[in-house]
Amino acid sequence: MKCSYKGKFDIPHSKKRKLMGSKKDEALNQIINNKISPSVYVRNEANKIMKEGDSLSAQIPSISSLKTAKSRALALTRLHSDPISALNIMKCSTTYSSTIRSIGHNGFYVHFWSNLQLQIYKECYSKVSIPCISFDATGGCCKRIKRPEGNQSSHLFLYEGIMNIDSKTFTVLSMISEQHDTLSIYIWLTRWLRCGIKAPKMAISDQSLAIMSALIQSFTQYKSLQEYLEVCFKFAVNKNENKNKIPSCYIRNDINHFVSLIAKWDTLKQCKFTRTKQLFIRSMTLLIYCTSMKEAKQILEAIFKIALSKYDGPLLVPTEYEKDTPCAISKRYLQDLIANKASYLQVFDHLIDENESTNVINQQNEENEDLSEEITGSFKNWASIIANDCLSKVEKIEGEFDNAQYTPELVPLVINAMKLYPCWSGIMTTIFGYGEATVSSSRVESNFYQIKNRLFKTEHLPIRVDDFVQKLVYYYKGDNLLLQNAGLLNKKSLNNNNNKTNEENTDIQDYDIHKETVIEGCEDIHIETDLEGFEGIHTEANIEDNEDIQTETDIEDNEDIRTETDLEGCECIHTKTDIEDNEDLYTETADRDGNIENMQKETVIGDNEDNMHAEPEVVVNEENNISFCLPCKNGDFPTGIHRCVKCKKSVHLFGCSVRYIHSEEGYGQSRVCLSCAEKDNENVAEEHWQKRGKSTSLSLCRSAKSYLVSQPGFDKLNLNQKGCEKSIYFLKNGNVLQSKPYNLPQIGKVLLSNTCSPDSLLTIFACAAADSQIFFKYIASLIKIDKTAKFIINMIDRKRNGNIYKERISLLAPYYLPNNKQLVGGITLLDAMDTITSTATKLLHQMPSYKKLNRCTDYLCSEFAIDNTSQVIQLNAFDGRIDIQKEIDSFTKEEITTCTYCNSRRKVTFSTKTHILIELVSLPEELETSTSVCSINKIDQVHQNYAGEVLLTTDEIPKVLHVKGITYFIRGAVVYTSGNRTGLRVKSGHYKAYCFRPNDRWEIYDDLQEKILPSKNEKNNVELLLYTK
């Protein structure tokens, strides 16, 4: 059968074919299930159907039609088009009824945790010695909710409490909320506690005032953060306080967050001397490990004296007892602590004996007995008093030179940071009887990373809140089931809990006493919830297609989008819930953007934020910004004319009170004391997240732990030096400069080649001189008698290195000038190929590493004294394994031998110089028993026949050596690179210099490269090490 088709098949289609049927199902399967972007799907279809020269096929769908189909397909999978209504439907289902605890509509929030989570927490609480929960919030997960009126909600944050169970992360409770004030967080925590569980003994958070205040109100017996801090101060000053007043929960701050806030202070970021930032940040971290107020006071005094002193160094007019300025003494004190203290102040030189504790406390009380309760009742005011005393001691002191760390703007920042001192330090660990000096909330940060980058890896955050909650609850259910079988928990009790009836579940949720739900085609939803102690509100809203959703909830939201609650006798608190419109309200919150500086702001207390006017909180010393109340400091206490409208306490008009609105200025003006003002500020504080509602990705940054470890050599740094390090001249190999001969007197035209050995040696010596003042003075003292020392100084001084390559030829010519020097054109080729040890012996004849003293006990001996020096200390590494400190101790050990001239005893001692140059030689292991350090001559002969590799990374090189009570610091290393080299140590190969700079980083000086290179922590064949004082 033969068929033929006739028609105009080449005419292009005027419109696309409708996407429908199996073609639509296939496209949606690829886009939704396989996560292929619509634009990628269109191109994949073009590859299947079209060929070169074809017109656009009508059966390839457009990108817009695919997006529309995807949106409609996803909408069909949702319970409701409105996310809040969808959450209400989920809450009424059997799957989520015991997980989603409560939902707020106008001022959205959703609280969710399962019964299994509650039971796991109960089991762990009874088995863990210190139940600890970390709290934090993050944004960028959920989209803002669109209101029926067309506006949007505030940014939605995810709040979570995370616990560590047998080194596993366990999410205890969660909340998504657009309200980020103290009250909203407090209600979330209170509802969780009403499920019949106990509060943790320790809670960790960042320095968000809203979260900290809510934790204290929920987990302790105190009503505000201010009251909690005052109690901690009383116990820190007097440990004999009533033990019943110890807070039931220890509130801590994440150490990494605290150090990060300090590092962001503008005063430190903008200082001209980079070591100023290092000094003050590391000094602040010293306070973390203090266990008594006496220790903290000494460090604070040192910090304040440095920051407030205009002069440094020796006194202009020294006295019999004092020769240096307080600034110089304080710098040495802090540098020694940073450099030498193991874990800083955990091992303190002047620990207070238990028998003397009472005397110390009495002494502290006597020092502060002339101050009123308002002044001495907080760490902040205590630090302010110390700052004032330090200012009076140093303001009239004059030294020989200026203080590079003079930063009076830093003092109020330190004082404000001390307000939360018991939270970010270990000062209260002895009072509570548990806890470490530093704590971290890394568990909750890691959990946020897990959620954003793994659970929702294929999603484009932010997404709808109902989709987010649905997927997150499902993920946590699987996580809890894994914990259930981890072995730490009682499986039987957990299984019994999972089999509880709906009636028992309702009893656990005692906050949800009455619930009525009617669902008809998802059109009308009515939820009525009653919560004890909270005023009722009614909210009605019309959502899409005139579907009525009516919510009656006795919770924190009222019809004016404000909050009114009476917290056990506290004053009524009015809080505007929309944080976008609440920017005029003063918020005392140390957020993630470093707002710890803003703790000392202008404050006014009133009932209506629209009528607020700012007024200074305290009297301020304008010169140094140190806050205090002058009348109270001078002993002039309030007369009663002005009283606090909250607590009726007498206050001064200025200094210890702030203005209350709706009152006229003058006689009898209404005021609010600072204590009540602090409490009100806590109640209006809000949690902030740095990116608000934007999605973010984690980026690598420098760890704040680097400020918390001991820093050997910090006491040797010159804090008045600008910059972290001095640059030295980068020498290039003579092979690179072959095209340019140099004309020298008495030698003629000279070309230099193979200079990697002397270049590497001179480079590490130049870096050492640039970084060590002691070694620089030693090198400078030799420039008149030694060409090598002069060349090293010229490498550091840019004004002198104009003829550096000519000077290098003059330096090397006496050692490497050949006999048959004449080449074509009368040019002499000077080949400096040599081993690094041989080069050091030639160039450093005036700079020995040690001196060997050989003395006979018989003074009449013909060879009474046999002394010699050496430029290099040779140490053996057997099969590449070496303990440098152990070997150097063995090398410098005192020896007793028999005199070959008179048969008396001879004493051999070693004395090291300003520097020590160490050669590492790897010997076969079988030679270890046949050689020893005592037979120096024999080992020198062995060196000529065996040259194995000593492979070390830069981290494995000891940074400090202790030789006969003298501390030496690593300055550089010479590394050898070549092919397979065995047997004799030969000249062929290439040397590179590795220099350890003051910024704790290694730099590679390779004279065959164009610039200095950063070092990688890789194994290299290390032949030479340089240490200096």
Secondary structure, DSSP 8 states (H G I E B T S, - for coil): ------S-TTS--SS-----HHHHHHHHIIIIIS---HHHHHHHHHHHH--TT----TTS--HHHHHHHHHHHHHHHSS-SSHHHHHHHHHHSTTTTTTEEEEETTTTEEEE--HHHHHHHHHHHHH-SS-EEEEEEE-SSB---B-TTS-B----EEEEEEEEETTEEEEEEEEEES--BHHHHHHHHHHHHTTT----SEEEE-S-HHHHHHHHHHHSS-SSHHHHHHHHHHHHH-TTS-GGGS-SSEEEE-HHHHHHHHHT-HHHHT-SSHHHHHHHHHHHHHGGG--SHHHHHHHHHHHHHHHH-SEEEEESS--SS--B-HHHHHHHHHHHHHHH-TTGGGS-TT---GGGHHHHHHHHHHHHTTS-HHHHSSHHHHHHHHHHHHHHHHTT--EEEE-TT--TTHHHHHHHHGGGHHHHSSTTHHHHT---S----HHHHHHHHHIIIIITTTS-SSB-HHHHHHHHHHHHHHHHHHHHTSSSS-HHHHHHHHT--HHHHHHH-TT--------STTS-EEEEE--TTB--EEEEEEEGGGEEEEEEE-SSB-TTSEE-B--TT-----EE--GGG-TTS------TT-GGGGGS----B-S-GGG-----SS-EETTTTEE--HHHHTT----SSEEBTTT--EE-SSSSEEEBSS--SSTT--EEEHHHHHHHHHHH-B---TTTT----------GGGGSS--TTGGGS-TTSSSS---------TTTTTT--EEETTTEEEEEE--HHHHHHHHHHHHHHHH-HHHHHHHHTTTTT-HHHHHHHHHH-GGGGGGHHHHHHHHHHHHH--SS-B-GGGEEEEE----HHHHHHHHTTTS-SEEEEEEES-TT-TT-EEEEEES-EEEEEETTB--HHHHHHHHT--EEEE-TTTS-EEEEEEEE-SEEEEEEEEE-GGGTTT--TT-HHHHHHHHTT--B--EE-TTTS-SEEEETTEEEEEEEEEEEE-S---SS--S-SEEEEEEE-TTS-EEEE-TTSSS-EE--S--EEEEEEEEE-
